[in-house]
Amino acid sequence: MGVVDTGYVSDHTKWINEQLEKNPEWVEDQKAGRALWWDKKQDVDTTARNAESKVPQKPYPYDVNFFNE
């Protein structure tokens, strides 16, 4: 096992960090956007109902005989 260099920071990460220093309000905007699109409460009944309503996909939908059934 070699030594892992944990001091590397990519150019993209450097740029993002610089932008966040210049625009600290972006952090709150990011949190608001995440809450809007991703951080949702999960409803067990709805999740179960969605799982039960899935239609199984055929193994290979691009088969030439797919529509001849």
PDB file of N, CA, C and O in Angstrom, chain B, residues numbered from 101:
ATOM      1  N   MET B 101       0.846  -1.188   0.000  1.00  0.00           N
ATOM      2  CA  MET B 101       0.000   0.000   0.000  1.00  0.00           C
ATOM      3  C   MET B 101       0.885   1.243   0.000  1.00  0.00           C
ATOM      4  O   MET B 101       1.824   1.360   0.787  1.00  0.00           O
ATOM      5  N   GLY B 102       0.566   2.152  -0.889  1.00  0.00           N
ATOM      6  CA  GLY B 102       1.308   3.396  -0.958  1.00  0.00           C
ATOM      7  C   GLY B 102       0.615   4.478  -0.162  1.00  0.00           C
ATOM      8  O   GLY B 102      -0.475   4.288   0.378  1.00  0.00           O
ATOM      9  N   VAL B 103       1.265   5.594  -0.105  1.00  0.00           N
ATOM     10  CA  VAL B 103       0.706   6.742   0.599  1.00  0.00           C
ATOM     11  C   VAL B 103      -0.227   7.482  -0.352  1.00  0.00           C
ATOM     12  O   VAL B 103       0.135   7.746  -1.499  1.00  0.00           O
ATOM     13  N   VAL B 104      -1.407   7.811   0.111  1.00  0.00           N
ATOM     14  CA  VAL B 104      -2.390   8.521  -0.698  1.00  0.00           C
ATOM     15  C   VAL B 104      -2.240  10.011  -0.444  1.00  0.00           C
ATOM     16  O   VAL B 104      -2.247  10.469   0.698  1.00  0.00           O
ATOM     17  N   ASP B 105      -2.103  10.758  -1.535  1.00  0.00           N
ATOM     18  CA  ASP B 105      -1.978  12.208  -1.424  1.00  0.00           C
ATOM     19  C   ASP B 105      -3.371  12.809  -1.269  1.00  0.00           C
ATOM     20  O   ASP B 105      -4.117  12.903  -2.244  1.00  0.00           O
ATOM     21  N   THR B 106      -3.721  13.213  -0.065  1.00  0.00           N
ATOM     22  CA  THR B 106      -5.048  13.782   0.175  1.00  0.00           C
ATOM     23  C   THR B 106      -5.037  15.308   0.055  1.00  0.00           C
ATOM     24  O   THR B 106      -6.049  15.958   0.319  1.00  0.00           O
ATOM     25  N   GLY B 107      -3.914  15.870  -0.336  1.00  0.00           N
ATOM     26  CA  GLY B 107      -3.820  17.316  -0.467  1.00  0.00           C
ATOM     27  C   GLY B 107      -4.228  17.840  -1.831  1.00  0.00           C
ATOM     28  O   GLY B 107      -4.260  19.052  -2.043  1.00  0.00           O
ATOM     29  N   TYR B 108      -4.544  16.939  -2.768  1.00  0.00           N
ATOM     30  CA  TYR B 108      -4.917  17.364  -4.118  1.00  0.00           C
ATOM     31  C   TYR B 108      -6.285  18.016  -4.113  1.00  0.00           C
ATOM     32  O   TYR B 108      -7.226  17.505  -3.506  1.00  0.00           O
ATOM     33  N   VAL B 109      -6.390  19.146  -4.791  1.00  0.00           N
ATOM     34  CA  VAL B 109      -7.671  19.827  -4.978  1.00  0.00           C
ATOM     35  C   VAL B 109      -7.784  20.141  -6.465  1.00  0.00           C
ATOM     36  O   VAL B 109      -6.915  20.807  -7.028  1.00  0.00           O
ATOM     37  N   SER B 110      -8.843  19.668  -7.095  1.00  0.00           N
ATOM     38  CA  SER B 110      -9.011  19.866  -8.536  1.00  0.00           C
ATOM     39  C   SER B 110      -9.250  21.336  -8.851  1.00  0.00           C
ATOM     40  O   SER B 110      -9.644  22.118  -7.985  1.00  0.00           O
ATOM     41  N   ASP B 111      -9.005  21.693 -10.101  1.00  0.00           N
ATOM     42  CA  ASP B 111      -9.247  23.065 -10.546  1.00  0.00           C
ATOM     43  C   ASP B 111     -10.716  23.441 -10.373  1.00  0.00           C
ATOM     44  O   ASP B 111     -11.039  24.570 -10.003  1.00  0.00           O
ATOM     45  N   HIS B 112     -11.586  22.500 -10.640  1.00  0.00           N
ATOM     46  CA  HIS B 112     -13.017  22.772 -10.497  1.00  0.00           C
ATOM     47  C   HIS B 112     -13.378  23.062  -9.039  1.00  0.00           C
ATOM     48  O   HIS B 112     -14.131  23.993  -8.753  1.00  0.00           O
ATOM     49  N   THR B 113     -12.837  22.260  -8.124  1.00  0.00           N
ATOM     50  CA  THR B 113     -13.113  22.476  -6.696  1.00  0.00           C
ATOM     51  C   THR B 113     -12.556  23.812  -6.240  1.00  0.00           C
ATOM     52  O   THR B 113     -13.201  24.521  -5.467  1.00  0.00           O
ATOM     53  N   LYS B 114     -11.373  24.163  -6.706  1.00  0.00           N
ATOM     54  CA  LYS B 114     -10.801  25.474  -6.374  1.00  0.00           C
ATOM     55  C   LYS B 114     -11.716  26.587  -6.861  1.00  0.00           C
ATOM     56  O   LYS B 114     -11.981  27.542  -6.131  1.00  0.00           O
ATOM     57  N   TRP B 115     -12.199  26.465  -8.096  1.00  0.00           N
ATOM     58  CA  TRP B 115     -13.056  27.497  -8.663  1.00  0.00           C
ATOM     59  C   TRP B 115     -14.360  27.617  -7.869  1.00  0.00           C
ATOM     60  O   TRP B 115     -14.800  28.723  -7.553  1.00  0.00           O
ATOM     61  N   ILE B 116     -14.968  26.481  -7.552  1.00  0.00           N
ATOM     62  CA  ILE B 116     -16.214  26.507  -6.771  1.00  0.00           C
ATOM     63  C   ILE B 116     -15.977  27.160  -5.416  1.00  0.00           C
ATOM     64  O   ILE B 116     -16.772  27.994  -4.983  1.00  0.00           O
ATOM     65  N   ASN B 117     -14.901  26.792  -4.748  1.00  0.00           N
ATOM     66  CA  ASN B 117     -14.608  27.374  -3.435  1.00  0.00           C
ATOM     67  C   ASN B 117     -14.392  28.877  -3.534  1.00  0.00           C
ATOM     68  O   ASN B 117     -14.841  29.621  -2.662  1.00  0.00           O
ATOM     69  N   GLU B 118     -13.704  29.342  -4.594  1.00  0.00           N
ATOM     70  CA  GLU B 118     -13.517  30.786  -4.796  1.00  0.00           C
ATOM     71  C   GLU B 118     -14.867  31.474  -4.995  1.00  0.00           C
ATOM     72  O   GLU B 118     -15.116  32.539  -4.431  1.00  0.00           O
ATOM     73  N   GLN B 119     -15.735  30.858  -5.801  1.00  0.00           N
ATOM     74  CA  GLN B 119     -17.037  31.464  -6.057  1.00  0.00           C
ATOM     75  C   GLN B 119     -17.890  31.517  -4.790  1.00  0.00           C
ATOM     76  O   GLN B 119     -18.620  32.484  -4.571  1.00  0.00           O
ATOM     77  N   LEU B 120     -17.799  30.489  -3.965  1.00  0.00           N
ATOM     78  CA  LEU B 120     -18.569  30.486  -2.719  1.00  0.00           C
ATOM     79  C   LEU B 120     -18.041  31.531  -1.737  1.00  0.00           C
ATOM     80  O   LEU B 120     -18.809  32.094  -0.958  1.00  0.00           O
ATOM     81  N   GLU B 121     -16.736  31.790  -1.772  1.00  0.00           N
ATOM     82  CA  GLU B 121     -16.186  32.857  -0.928  1.00  0.00           C
ATOM     83  C   GLU B 121     -16.680  34.214  -1.396  1.00  0.00           C
ATOM     84  O   GLU B 121     -16.984  35.083  -0.578  1.00  0.00           O
ATOM     85  N   LYS B 122     -16.761  34.401  -2.709  1.00  0.00           N
ATOM     86  CA  LYS B 122     -17.236  35.679  -3.272  1.00  0.00           C
ATOM     87  C   LYS B 122     -18.743  35.850  -3.115  1.00  0.00           C
ATOM     88  O   LYS B 122     -19.239  36.971  -2.999  1.00  0.00           O
ATOM     89  N   ASN B 123     -19.466  34.734  -3.111  1.00  0.00           N
ATOM     90  CA  ASN B 123     -20.930  34.773  -3.079  1.00  0.00           C
ATOM     91  C   ASN B 123     -21.465  33.847  -1.987  1.00  0.00           C
ATOM     92  O   ASN B 123     -22.005  32.783  -2.290  1.00  0.00           O
ATOM     93  N   PRO B 124     -21.321  34.241  -0.721  1.00  0.00           N
ATOM     94  CA  PRO B 124     -21.757  33.342   0.363  1.00  0.00           C
ATOM     95  C   PRO B 124     -23.265  33.060   0.364  1.00  0.00           C
ATOM     96  O   PRO B 124     -23.704  32.080   0.966  1.00  0.00           O
ATOM     97  N   GLU B 125     -24.050  33.890  -0.290  1.00  0.00           N
ATOM     98  CA  GLU B 125     -25.498  33.662  -0.337  1.00  0.00           C
ATOM     99  C   GLU B 125     -25.837  32.433  -1.182  1.00  0.00           C
ATOM    100  O   GLU B 125     -26.945  31.905  -1.081  1.00  0.00           O
ATOM    101  N   TRP B 126     -24.905  31.975  -2.007  1.00  0.00           N
ATOM    102  CA  TRP B 126     -25.147  30.793  -2.827  1.00  0.00           C
ATOM    103  C   TRP B 126     -25.400  29.560  -1.972  1.00  0.00           C
ATOM    104  O   TRP B 126     -26.139  28.664  -2.380  1.00  0.00           O
ATOM    105  N   VAL B 127     -24.801  29.506  -0.801  1.00  0.00           N
ATOM    106  CA  VAL B 127     -24.971  28.332   0.060  1.00  0.00           C
ATOM    107  C   VAL B 127     -26.434  28.184   0.450  1.00  0.00           C
ATOM    108  O   VAL B 127     -26.986  27.084   0.402  1.00  0.00           O
ATOM    109  N   GLU B 128     -27.058  29.281   0.835  1.00  0.00           N
ATOM    110  CA  GLU B 128     -28.483  29.229   1.196  1.00  0.00           C
ATOM    111  C   GLU B 128     -29.337  28.909  -0.028  1.00  0.00           C
ATOM    112  O   GLU B 128     -30.320  28.174   0.073  1.00  0.00           O
ATOM    113  N   ASP B 129     -28.962  29.464  -1.189  1.00  0.00           N
ATOM    114  CA  ASP B 129     -29.690  29.146  -2.418  1.00  0.00           C
ATOM    115  C   ASP B 129     -29.580  27.661  -2.746  1.00  0.00           C
ATOM    116  O   ASP B 129     -30.555  27.043  -3.172  1.00  0.00           O
ATOM    117  N   GLN B 130     -28.394  27.088  -2.549  1.00  0.00           N
ATOM    118  CA  GLN B 130     -28.202  25.661  -2.788  1.00  0.00           C
ATOM    119  C   GLN B 130     -29.085  24.832  -1.859  1.00  0.00           C
ATOM    120  O   GLN B 130     -29.701  23.856  -2.286  1.00  0.00           O
ATOM    121  N   LYS B 131     -29.143  25.225  -0.592  1.00  0.00           N
ATOM    122  CA  LYS B 131     -29.970  24.502   0.370  1.00  0.00           C
ATOM    123  C   LYS B 131     -31.446  24.591  -0.007  1.00  0.00           C
ATOM    124  O   LYS B 131     -32.178  23.606   0.091  1.00  0.00           O
ATOM    125  N   ALA B 132     -31.882  25.782  -0.439  1.00  0.00           N
ATOM    126  CA  ALA B 132     -33.283  25.951  -0.831  1.00  0.00           C
ATOM    127  C   ALA B 132     -33.600  25.113  -2.062  1.00  0.00           C
ATOM    128  O   ALA B 132     -34.659  24.489  -2.129  1.00  0.00           O
ATOM    129  N   GLY B 133     -32.694  25.090  -3.038  1.00  0.00           N
ATOM    130  CA  GLY B 133     -32.905  24.283  -4.236  1.00  0.00           C
ATOM    131  C   GLY B 133     -32.939  22.802  -3.925  1.00  0.00           C
ATOM    132  O   GLY B 133     -33.757  22.060  -4.468  1.00  0.00           O
ATOM    133  N   ARG B 134     -32.043  22.377  -3.045  1.00  0.00           N
ATOM    134  CA  ARG B 134     -32.027  20.957  -2.672  1.00  0.00           C
ATOM    135  C   ARG B 134     -33.321  20.583  -1.953  1.00  0.00           C
ATOM    136  O   ARG B 134     -33.892  19.523  -2.208  1.00  0.00           O
ATOM    137  N   ALA B 135     -33.775  21.440  -1.069  1.00  0.00           N
ATOM    138  CA  ALA B 135     -35.018  21.156  -0.351  1.00  0.00           C
ATOM    139  C   ALA B 135     -36.201  21.107  -1.315  1.00  0.00           C
ATOM    140  O   ALA B 135     -37.138  20.333  -1.119  1.00  0.00           O
ATOM    141  N   LEU B 136     -36.151  21.928  -2.345  1.00  0.00           N
ATOM    142  CA  LEU B 136     -37.242  21.969  -3.315  1.00  0.00           C
ATOM    143  C   LEU B 136     -37.303  20.698  -4.156  1.00  0.00           C
ATOM    144  O   LEU B 136     -38.386  20.176  -4.420  1.00  0.00           O
ATOM    145  N   TRP B 137     -36.142  20.200  -4.575  1.00  0.00           N
ATOM    146  CA  TRP B 137     -36.118  19.096  -5.521  1.00  0.00           C
ATOM    147  C   TRP B 137     -35.766  17.751  -4.920  1.00  0.00           C
ATOM    148  O   TRP B 137     -36.209  16.732  -5.450  1.00  0.00           O
ATOM    149  N   TRP B 138     -34.988  17.688  -3.835  1.00  0.00           N
ATOM    150  CA  TRP B 138     -34.467  16.409  -3.383  1.00  0.00           C
ATOM    151  C   TRP B 138     -34.908  16.008  -1.984  1.00  0.00           C
ATOM    152  O   TRP B 138     -35.262  14.848  -1.770  1.00  0.00           O
ATOM    153  N   ASP B 139     -34.899  16.904  -1.049  1.00  0.00           N
ATOM    154  CA  ASP B 139     -35.175  16.552   0.346  1.00  0.00           C
ATOM    155  C   ASP B 139     -36.682  16.474   0.582  1.00  0.00           C
ATOM    156  O   ASP B 139     -37.300  17.423   1.066  1.00  0.00           O
ATOM    157  N   LYS B 140     -37.241  15.359   0.240  1.00  0.00           N
ATOM    158  CA  LYS B 140     -38.680  15.159   0.396  1.00  0.00           C
ATOM    159  C   LYS B 140     -38.930  14.079   1.430  1.00  0.00           C
ATOM    160  O   LYS B 140     -38.172  13.115   1.536  1.00  0.00           O
ATOM    161  N   LYS B 141     -39.992  14.248   2.183  1.00  0.00           N
ATOM    162  CA  LYS B 141     -40.393  13.207   3.121  1.00  0.00           C
ATOM    163  C   LYS B 141     -40.933  12.029   2.315  1.00  0.00           C
ATOM    164  O   LYS B 141     -41.651  12.209   1.333  1.00  0.00           O
ATOM    165  N   GLN B 142     -40.579  10.833   2.742  1.00  0.00           N
ATOM    166  CA  GLN B 142     -40.999   9.631   2.037  1.00  0.00           C
ATOM    167  C   GLN B 142     -42.262   9.068   2.682  1.00  0.00           C
ATOM    168  O   GLN B 142     -42.356   8.944   3.903  1.00  0.00           O
ATOM    169  N   ASP B 143     -43.215   8.736   1.845  1.00  0.00           N
ATOM    170  CA  ASP B 143     -44.455   8.121   2.296  1.00  0.00           C
ATOM    171  C   ASP B 143     -44.393   6.631   1.955  1.00  0.00           C
ATOM    172  O   ASP B 143     -44.341   6.265   0.781  1.00  0.00           O
ATOM    173  N   VAL B 144     -44.398   5.788   2.961  1.00  0.00           N
ATOM    174  CA  VAL B 144     -44.239   4.352   2.767  1.00  0.00           C
ATOM    175  C   VAL B 144     -45.360   3.784   1.903  1.00  0.00           C
ATOM    176  O   VAL B 144     -45.103   2.948   1.037  1.00  0.00           O
ATOM    177  N   ASP B 145     -46.590   4.221   2.122  1.00  0.00           N
ATOM    178  CA  ASP B 145     -47.720   3.699   1.349  1.00  0.00           C
ATOM    179  C   ASP B 145     -47.590   4.060  -0.127  1.00  0.00           C
ATOM    180  O   ASP B 145     -47.824   3.218  -0.994  1.00  0.00           O
ATOM    181  N   THR B 146     -47.222   5.292  -0.416  1.00  0.00           N
ATOM    182  CA  THR B 146     -47.061   5.719  -1.802  1.00  0.00           C
ATOM    183  C   THR B 146     -45.922   4.970  -2.475  1.00  0.00           C
ATOM    184  O   THR B 146     -46.041   4.564  -3.631  1.00  0.00           O
ATOM    185  N   THR B 147     -44.826   4.786  -1.763  1.00  0.00           N
ATOM    186  CA  THR B 147     -43.689   4.053  -2.323  1.00  0.00           C
ATOM    187  C   THR B 147     -44.081   2.616  -2.632  1.00  0.00           C
ATOM    188  O   THR B 147     -43.718   2.092  -3.685  1.00  0.00           O
ATOM    189  N   ALA B 148     -44.814   1.975  -1.738  1.00  0.00           N
ATOM    190  CA  ALA B 148     -45.255   0.598  -1.955  1.00  0.00           C
ATOM    191  C   ALA B 148     -46.226   0.524  -3.128  1.00  0.00           C
ATOM    192  O   ALA B 148     -46.133  -0.387  -3.950  1.00  0.00           O
ATOM    193  N   ARG B 149     -47.153   1.471  -3.214  1.00  0.00           N
ATOM    194  CA  ARG B 149     -48.128   1.487  -4.304  1.00  0.00           C
ATOM    195  C   ARG B 149     -47.423   1.681  -5.651  1.00  0.00           C
ATOM    196  O   ARG B 149     -47.786   1.046  -6.641  1.00  0.00           O
ATOM    197  N   ASN B 150     -46.417   2.557  -5.683  1.00  0.00           N
ATOM    198  CA  ASN B 150     -45.666   2.770  -6.918  1.00  0.00           C
ATOM    199  C   ASN B 150     -44.908   1.515  -7.322  1.00  0.00           C
ATOM    200  O   ASN B 150     -44.847   1.179  -8.505  1.00  0.00           O
ATOM    201  N   ALA B 151     -44.333   0.824  -6.352  1.00  0.00           N
ATOM    202  CA  ALA B 151     -43.589  -0.397  -6.651  1.00  0.00           C
ATOM    203  C   ALA B 151     -44.518  -1.484  -7.192  1.00  0.00           C
ATOM    204  O   ALA B 151     -44.147  -2.223  -8.104  1.00  0.00           O
ATOM    205  N   GLU B 152     -45.720  -1.579  -6.633  1.00  0.00           N
ATOM    206  CA  GLU B 152     -46.680  -2.594  -7.078  1.00  0.00           C
ATOM    207  C   GLU B 152     -47.231  -2.295  -8.468  1.00  0.00           C
ATOM    208  O   GLU B 152     -47.625  -3.221  -9.177  1.00  0.00           O
ATOM    209  N   SER B 153     -47.268  -1.046  -8.869  1.00  0.00           N
ATOM    210  CA  SER B 153     -47.877  -0.680 -10.143  1.00  0.00           C
ATOM    211  C   SER B 153     -46.920  -0.740 -11.325  1.00  0.00           C
ATOM    212  O   SER B 153     -47.316  -0.464 -12.457  1.00  0.00           O
ATOM    213  N   LYS B 154     -45.660  -1.098 -11.073  1.00  0.00           N
ATOM    214  CA  LYS B 154     -44.699  -1.179 -12.169  1.00  0.00           C
ATOM    215  C   LYS B 154     -45.023  -2.359 -13.077  1.00  0.00           C
ATOM    216  O   LYS B 154     -45.393  -3.438 -12.615  1.00  0.00           O
ATOM    217  N   VAL B 155     -44.875  -2.131 -14.372  1.00  0.00           N
ATOM    218  CA  VAL B 155     -45.076  -3.178 -15.363  1.00  0.00           C
ATOM    219  C   VAL B 155     -43.699  -3.725 -15.726  1.00  0.00           C
ATOM    220  O   VAL B 155     -42.811  -2.951 -16.083  1.00  0.00           O
ATOM    221  N   PRO B 156     -43.499  -5.038 -15.644  1.00  0.00           N
ATOM    222  CA  PRO B 156     -42.185  -5.574 -15.957  1.00  0.00           C
ATOM    223  C   PRO B 156     -41.823  -5.336 -17.420  1.00  0.00           C
ATOM    224  O   PRO B 156     -42.653  -5.497 -18.315  1.00  0.00           O
ATOM    225  N   GLN B 157     -40.572  -4.953 -17.644  1.00  0.00           N
ATOM    226  CA  GLN B 157     -40.094  -4.690 -18.990  1.00  0.00           C
ATOM    227  C   GLN B 157     -39.636  -5.993 -19.621  1.00  0.00           C
ATOM    228  O   GLN B 157     -39.082  -6.861 -18.947  1.00  0.00           O
ATOM    229  N   LYS B 158     -39.868  -6.122 -20.911  1.00  0.00           N
ATOM    230  CA  LYS B 158     -39.389  -7.295 -21.629  1.00  0.00           C
ATOM    231  C   LYS B 158     -37.865  -7.262 -21.645  1.00  0.00           C
ATOM    232  O   LYS B 158     -37.270  -6.186 -21.575  1.00  0.00           O
ATOM    233  N   PRO B 159     -37.230  -8.421 -21.737  1.00  0.00           N
ATOM    234  CA  PRO B 159     -35.774  -8.469 -21.609  1.00  0.00           C
ATOM    235  C   PRO B 159     -35.020  -7.624 -22.627  1.00  0.00           C
ATOM    236  O   PRO B 159     -34.036  -6.981 -22.263  1.00  0.00           O
ATOM    237  N   TYR B 160     -35.439  -7.601 -23.871  1.00  0.00           N
ATOM    238  CA  TYR B 160     -34.706  -6.848 -24.883  1.00  0.00           C
ATOM    239  C   TYR B 160     -35.704  -6.151 -25.792  1.00  0.00           C
ATOM    240  O   TYR B 160     -36.165  -6.757 -26.760  1.00  0.00           O
ATOM    241  N   PRO B 161     -36.051  -4.912 -25.519  1.00  0.00           N
ATOM    242  CA  PRO B 161     -37.117  -4.246 -26.267  1.00  0.00           C
ATOM    243  C   PRO B 161     -36.755  -3.917 -27.715  1.00  0.00           C
ATOM    244  O   PRO B 161     -37.635  -3.546 -28.492  1.00  0.00           O
ATOM    245  N   TYR B 162     -35.480  -4.044 -28.098  1.00  0.00           N
ATOM    246  CA  TYR B 162     -35.091  -3.707 -29.463  1.00  0.00           C
ATOM    247  C   TYR B 162     -35.017  -4.940 -30.354  1.00  0.00           C
ATOM    248  O   TYR B 162     -34.480  -4.871 -31.460  1.00  0.00           O
ATOM    249  N   ASP B 163     -35.542  -6.054 -29.893  1.00  0.00           N
ATOM    250  CA  ASP B 163     -35.579  -7.285 -30.671  1.00  0.00           C
ATOM    251  C   ASP B 163     -36.472  -7.067 -31.891  1.00  0.00           C
ATOM    252  O   ASP B 163     -37.501  -6.399 -31.795  1.00  0.00           O
ATOM    253  N   VAL B 164     -36.086  -7.625 -33.027  1.00  0.00           N
ATOM    254  CA  VAL B 164     -36.862  -7.436 -34.246  1.00  0.00           C
ATOM    255  C   VAL B 164     -38.247  -8.062 -34.140  1.00  0.00           C
ATOM    256  O   VAL B 164     -39.162  -7.649 -34.853  1.00  0.00           O
ATOM    257  N   ASN B 165     -38.421  -9.052 -33.263  1.00  0.00           N
ATOM    258  CA  ASN B 165     -39.708  -9.712 -33.121  1.00  0.00           C
ATOM    259  C   ASN B 165     -40.514  -9.135 -31.971  1.00  0.00           C
ATOM    260  O   ASN B 165     -41.529  -9.715 -31.585  1.00  0.00           O
ATOM    261  N   PHE B 166     -40.101  -8.035 -31.427  1.00  0.00           N
ATOM    262  CA  PHE B 166     -40.726  -7.455 -30.242  1.00  0.00           C
ATOM    263  C   PHE B 166     -42.193  -7.096 -30.491  1.00  0.00           C
ATOM    264  O   PHE B 166     -43.042  -7.336 -29.633  1.00  0.00           O
ATOM    265  N   PHE B 167     -42.495  -6.524 -31.661  1.00  0.00           N
ATOM    266  CA  PHE B 167     -43.857  -6.049 -31.925  1.00  0.00           C
ATOM    267  C   PHE B 167     -44.715  -7.095 -32.615  1.00  0.00           C
ATOM    268  O   PHE B 167     -45.869  -6.820 -32.946  1.00  0.00           O
ATOM    269  N   ASN B 168     -44.183  -8.275 -32.838  1.00  0.00           N
ATOM    270  CA  ASN B 168     -44.939  -9.315 -33.534  1.00  0.00           C
ATOM    271  C   ASN B 168     -45.651 -10.253 -32.564  1.00  0.00           C
ATOM    272  O   ASN B 168     -45.966 -11.384 -32.933  1.00  0.00           O
ATOM    273  N   GLU B 169     -45.899  -9.833 -31.390  1.00  0.00           N
ATOM    274  CA  GLU B 169     -46.551 -10.703 -30.409  1.00  0.00           C
ATOM    275  C   GLU B 169     -48.046 -10.604 -30.482  1.00  0.00           C
ATOM    276  O   GLU B 169     -48.746 -11.273 -29.722  1.00  0.00           O
TER     277      GLU B 169
END
